[in-house]
Every structure is written in C-alpha cells, then in structure tokens.
C-alpha cells in the first residue's frame, strides 16, 4: 500500500515538471535527484570500505549536469568537466595517509560520477531535444513509462508464477518468469506510448527500443542489487516509502538513458 500511495503522490508531480514546467525546473529536479542518489551510492561504498570524497564528488556531479544542460547537443564541455574532475579527485586522494584507502575512495568517487550524473545528464539532453517524432519531454515520458511498466510487470508476474531464479546470488526473489513479464510490460508501454505520447513514431521502432530499454533497465536493477547485497543492506535509503531510496527508484533509468539518447541521436535524429 505504501508503494501505491507514494506513486500516487509522485506521478502527478513528475508529469507536471517533465511535461509542463520550464526546462530550468526539470534541470533543478535532476540536480536534486542526482545529489540524493549520489549520496546514497557513497553511503553504499562506505559500507564496503571505500570512503568517497563526497564534497568533490557532489561539486563534480553538479558541474557535469550543468554542462550537459547548457550544451545538450555538444558533449565536449561535459567531457572536459569530467576529465578535470577525475584529475582533481585523484589529486585530492593524495592527501590520505593510507594509500589503499585513497585508491578505494577515489575509485568510488569516480564510479559514482559515471553512474549517476553522466546517466541523468543524458536524460537532460533527451528532454531538451527535438525530434521528427515528438519533443524530448515525450521521449522522457516514454522512457519512464517503459521502465515502470517493465518493473511493475516483472514484480507481479514473478510474485505470481515465478519459479526459476534469475540471479540468485544477486537477488534471490527475481525470477526468469518475472524477467519475461518485464519484457511484456515494456512492449505494453510501446503501445501506450504511441497512443498517448509519440503518435508519429512507427510502432515497430517503439517496440524494438522498448525491449532494448527494458533489457538495460533490468541490468541496472540487478547491478544496484549486487551493490546493496555486497554492502549488506536492503534499500539505498528510506526516502520513498514502499520504494526505498532514490537510487532504488532510478536504477533502471540510469542504465536506460544512454541507449535512448544514442537511439535518438543516430536513428531518429534530434536537434
């Protein structure tokens, strides 16, 4: 019930910001979400002995996102910011007397930057894009719809008929049947997405990309589950009742954003 009530509160809020608010408001939402998710990731790494440089990590996170927001069609500024941030993080690691701790902490900081702000920054680029088949905001909705339909279908199918473990060492409750159900949910999102969001897009394209996004989303879910299991925790935090933390809620989105932006850039065309 908590899971449903949280969704009822959050969904209208997200629809208003993604679809109707000015781009800076969506940028603010992404910045805040990234800061929370990155802090949760750093909390996970600290539990396995890798204490990240949180201050430099959060500054670099905001800088990368700002560069991708300012130049959504040109990734060179964001790459430059990421490169400079890498050098700064490595240099700051030299302050630590324990070189093993310095290496582990710097690695955790840099992995966090690649994992959270770079992926969410690609979602920013999608939102600010214009394509022949629809505006960027509709593609963001399509991504969220695909991930959420897949997650929901995987959960209920796995709970109802799941019998064969998918990755027992990582997540014992996930099953092969749930995985298949997730892909069916992704395909259902393609039909709904064409009707409500992207009527100009060919259904065959949406079905194909929905399966790709669904596969990446499931990998993202399993990857975060592996990190949490290694740290001995169930959720990344208790921020969202019934859903866990911010990282728990967007783990699939983080993995699905890059292939969606690649698809829009190479196949559909964006400006």
Wavefront OBJ file of the C-alpha trace (Angstrom):
o trace
v 0.000 0.000 0.000
v 2.865 2.404 0.799
v 4.287 1.747 -2.653
v 0.993 2.681 -4.339
v 0.398 5.784 -2.200
v 3.915 7.071 -2.896
v 3.351 6.598 -6.629
v 0.008 8.434 -6.451
v 1.769 11.423 -4.898
v 4.848 11.423 -7.124
v 3.400 10.705 -10.583
v 1.319 13.935 -10.968
v 4.313 15.901 -9.646
v 6.625 14.361 -12.260
v 4.096 14.803 -15.067
v 3.767 18.496 -14.255
v 7.524 19.103 -14.161
v 8.526 16.990 -17.171
v 5.656 17.955 -19.439
v 4.640 21.474 -18.493
v 7.251 23.252 -16.353
v 10.047 25.359 -17.938
v 13.290 23.447 -18.656
v 15.141 25.002 -15.674
v 12.603 23.380 -13.325
v 13.294 19.943 -14.802
v 17.007 20.715 -14.510
v 16.525 21.512 -10.806
v 14.663 18.218 -10.323
v 17.500 16.289 -11.960
v 20.157 18.119 -9.921
v 18.363 17.329 -6.656
v 17.666 13.706 -7.627
v 21.294 13.204 -8.679
v 22.626 14.664 -5.420
v 20.420 12.336 -3.365
v 21.213 9.259 -5.479
v 24.947 10.007 -5.444
v 24.952 10.404 -1.655
v 23.139 7.074 -1.345
v 25.755 5.490 -3.618
v 28.552 6.925 -1.478
v 26.849 5.517 1.625
v 26.855 2.084 -0.023
v 30.541 2.269 -0.955
v 31.467 3.406 2.566
v 29.945 0.192 3.956
v 32.426 -1.851 1.914
v 35.421 0.246 2.957
v 35.576 2.725 0.062
v 35.039 6.174 1.561
v 34.410 8.581 -1.332
v 35.426 12.238 -1.380
v 31.862 13.472 -1.044
v 32.470 17.201 -1.387
v 34.435 16.992 -4.630
v 32.052 14.288 -5.865
v 28.967 16.446 -5.403
v 30.650 19.512 -6.914
v 31.679 17.485 -9.952
v 28.169 15.997 -10.170
v 26.549 19.431 -10.356
v 29.200 20.623 -12.830
v 28.717 17.701 -15.226
v 24.934 18.110 -15.170
v 25.225 21.853 -15.737
v 27.484 21.297 -18.754
v 25.076 18.767 -20.272
v 22.119 21.081 -19.640
v 23.887 24.072 -21.207
v 25.062 22.149 -24.305
v 22.671 19.225 -24.880
v 23.859 18.726 -28.467
v 27.574 19.010 -27.714
v 29.092 16.699 -25.100
v 32.608 18.170 -25.259
v 32.115 20.597 -22.329
v 30.728 17.791 -20.157
v 33.635 15.506 -21.115
v 36.086 18.287 -20.261
v 34.418 18.784 -16.878
v 34.523 15.032 -16.240
v 38.205 14.831 -17.198
v 39.161 17.757 -14.960
v 37.073 16.304 -12.136
v 38.915 12.996 -12.490
v 42.277 14.710 -12.103
v 41.091 16.718 -9.113
v 39.662 13.656 -7.361
v 42.874 11.710 -7.903
v 44.963 14.655 -6.677
v 42.835 15.075 -3.555
v 43.268 11.389 -2.822
v 46.972 12.025 -2.257
v 46.091 13.803 0.995
v 45.240 10.490 2.650
v 47.975 8.760 4.571
v 46.618 5.308 3.739
v 47.234 4.761 0.033
v 44.871 1.781 -0.117
v 42.076 3.913 1.319
v 42.993 6.710 -1.093
v 42.730 4.429 -4.118
v 39.457 2.896 -2.957
v 37.957 6.296 -2.134
v 38.976 7.910 -5.421
v 37.655 4.910 -7.348
v 34.317 5.115 -5.526
v 34.051 8.836 -6.232
v 34.775 8.468 -9.945
v 32.476 5.451 -10.347
v 29.717 7.466 -8.693
v 30.205 10.262 -11.218
v 29.907 7.869 -14.141
v 26.998 6.017 -12.592
v 24.715 8.893 -11.561
v 25.266 12.367 -13.107
v 26.522 11.217 -16.504
v 23.487 8.966 -16.989
v 21.000 11.516 -15.646
v 22.717 14.181 -17.731
v 21.830 12.175 -20.815
v 18.216 12.320 -19.656
v 18.614 16.113 -19.545
v 19.876 16.027 -23.125
v 16.873 13.939 -24.171
v 14.478 16.379 -22.507
v 15.980 19.353 -24.348
v 15.933 17.602 -27.726
v 13.506 17.970 -30.588
v 12.884 15.004 -32.912
v 10.743 14.421 -36.022
v 8.558 12.063 -33.991
v 7.976 14.242 -30.964
v 9.517 16.584 -28.393
v 12.122 15.487 -25.897
v 9.690 15.635 -22.982
v 7.578 12.927 -24.642
v 10.647 10.721 -25.013
v 11.417 11.189 -21.321
v 7.863 10.122 -20.525
v 8.272 7.150 -22.860
v 11.462 6.086 -21.073
v 9.836 6.319 -17.645
v 6.731 4.535 -18.896
v 8.818 1.710 -20.348
v 10.900 1.276 -17.195
v 7.940 1.483 -14.818
v 5.708 -0.842 -16.864
v 8.564 -3.323 -17.012
v 9.306 -3.085 -13.284
v 5.654 -3.488 -12.343
v 5.042 -6.421 -14.686
v 8.241 -8.153 -13.563
v 7.244 -7.754 -9.909
v 3.719 -9.111 -10.220
v 4.498 -11.866 -12.716
v 7.460 -13.009 -10.641
v 5.392 -12.907 -7.453
v 2.542 -14.852 -9.050
v 4.194 -17.520 -11.186
v 7.930 -17.057 -10.628
v 9.695 -20.379 -10.084
v 13.141 -20.215 -11.706
v 15.716 -17.870 -10.099
v 17.237 -15.341 -12.467
v 20.300 -14.299 -10.458
v 20.077 -15.979 -7.032
v 23.385 -14.661 -5.705
v 22.413 -11.081 -6.522
v 18.652 -11.002 -5.937
v 17.028 -14.277 -4.810
v 13.478 -13.012 -5.411
v 13.992 -12.176 -9.094
v 12.928 -14.940 -11.459
v 13.145 -15.811 -15.127
v 9.352 -15.595 -15.332
v 9.494 -12.108 -13.837
v 12.129 -11.126 -16.394
v 9.880 -12.277 -19.249
v 6.958 -10.451 -17.655
v 9.091 -7.323 -17.559
v 9.691 -7.504 -21.299
v 5.957 -7.916 -21.881
v 5.423 -4.810 -19.767
v 7.993 -2.960 -21.863
v 6.121 -3.899 -25.035
v 2.825 -2.785 -23.499
v 4.483 0.569 -22.802
v 5.336 0.854 -26.504
v 1.650 0.561 -27.452
v 0.555 3.025 -24.775
v 3.427 5.358 -25.592
v 2.495 5.554 -29.259
v -1.151 6.284 -28.451
v -0.522 8.915 -25.788
v 2.939 10.348 -26.383
v 4.502 9.645 -29.780
v 1.762 9.073 -32.401
v 4.163 9.930 -35.251
v 6.656 7.245 -34.244
v 6.412 3.862 -36.022
v 5.180 1.187 -33.643
v 7.894 -1.234 -34.794
v 10.553 1.259 -33.707
v 8.935 1.816 -30.321
v 8.584 -1.928 -29.726
v 12.233 -2.501 -30.584
v 13.602 0.327 -28.462
v 11.284 -0.585 -25.578
v 12.863 -4.052 -25.427
v 16.361 -2.537 -25.503
v 15.470 -0.084 -22.743
v 13.843 -2.891 -20.773
v 16.966 -5.050 -21.004
v 19.211 -2.212 -19.832
v 16.755 -1.370 -17.068
v 16.811 -4.928 -15.732
v 20.612 -4.949 -15.829
v 20.606 -1.674 -13.916
v 18.280 -3.137 -11.308
v 20.462 -6.211 -10.873
v 23.623 -4.096 -10.724
v 22.270 -1.983 -7.891
v 21.030 -5.119 -6.116
v 24.572 -6.520 -6.312
v 25.988 -3.342 -4.777
v 23.449 -3.383 -1.935
v 23.997 -7.079 -1.267
v 27.768 -6.546 -1.053
v 27.116 -3.768 1.489
v 24.621 -5.884 3.444
v 21.639 -3.541 3.033
v 18.161 -3.957 1.572
v 17.471 -0.402 0.318
v 19.727 2.503 -0.574
v 17.742 4.618 1.943
v 14.239 5.063 3.372
v 13.481 8.242 1.432
v 10.479 6.935 -0.528
v 8.028 4.800 1.489
v 7.499 1.453 -0.190
v 10.186 2.146 -2.777
v 13.370 2.527 -0.748
v 15.775 5.266 -1.754
v 16.225 7.487 -4.770
v 18.826 5.112 -6.203
v 16.394 2.214 -5.830
v 13.799 4.148 -7.811
v 16.031 5.308 -10.685
v 18.498 2.411 -11.047
v 16.794 1.254 -14.256
v 16.533 4.800 -15.607
v 20.276 5.314 -15.107
v 21.076 2.343 -17.345
v 18.327 3.028 -19.905
v 19.067 6.725 -20.517
v 22.294 6.229 -22.545
v 20.776 3.791 -25.099
v 17.735 6.052 -25.533
v 19.907 9.096 -26.236
v 22.028 7.011 -28.637
v 18.885 5.865 -30.440
v 17.558 9.411 -30.772
v 20.903 10.741 -31.957
v 21.713 8.057 -34.532
v 18.401 6.585 -35.674
v 15.698 9.228 -35.154
v 17.714 12.428 -35.347
v 17.490 15.264 -32.845
v 18.255 18.942 -32.680
l 1 2 3 4 5 6 7 8 9 10 11 12 13 14 15 16 17 18 19 20 21 22 23 24 25 26 27 28 29 30 31 32 33 34 35 36 37 38 39 40 41 42 43 44 45 46 47 48 49 50 51 52 53 54 55 56 57 58 59 60 61 62 63 64 65 66 67 68 69 70 71 72 73 74 75 76 77 78 79 80 81 82 83 84 85 86 87 88 89 90 91 92 93 94 95 96 97 98 99 100 101 102 103 104 105 106 107 108 109 110 111 112 113 114 115 116 117 118 119 120 121 122 123 124 125 126 127 128 129 130 131 132 133 134 135 136 137 138 139 140 141 142 143 144 145 146 147 148 149 150 151 152 153 154 155 156 157 158 159 160 161 162 163 164 165 166 167 168 169 170 171 172 173 174 175 176 177 178 179 180 181 182 183 184 185 186 187 188 189 190 191 192 193 194 195 196 197 198 199 200 201 202 203 204 205 206 207 208 209 210 211 212 213 214 215 216 217 218 219 220 221 222 223 224 225 226 227 228 229 230 231 232 233 234 235 236 237 238 239 240 241 242 243 244 245 246 247 248 249 250 251 252 253 254 255 256 257 258 259 260 261 262 263 264 265 266 267 268 269 270 271
